[in-house]
Amino acid sequence: MLEEHDRVVLTDDVAHPDLETGDVGTIVHVHRNGEAFEVEFSTLDGQTAALATVQSSQVRPVTGADITHARELQAGAAARPR
């Protein structure tokens, strides 16, 4: 079962304009015994890009077979370069 501080990968698009399938985040809160999670998504320099509530079916745990892939957030997104 996924827990707070676990890293997860989005397996489905969610209702948030800055997030895409494949984005990686960290669980910051577990809802209803793991039915849903509050997940923080950050830029590679540690700035929060998004905070979203996702269903357990919309994420999977990060595995050793995963690699990092970078993409830039669209203009107007929550996180901006300093």
Buried (B, 14 or more C-beta within 10 A) or exposed (E): EBEEEBBBBBEEEBEBEBBEEEBBBBBEEBEEEEEBBBBBBBBEEEEEBBBBBBEBEBBEEBEEEEEEEEEEBEEEBBBEEE
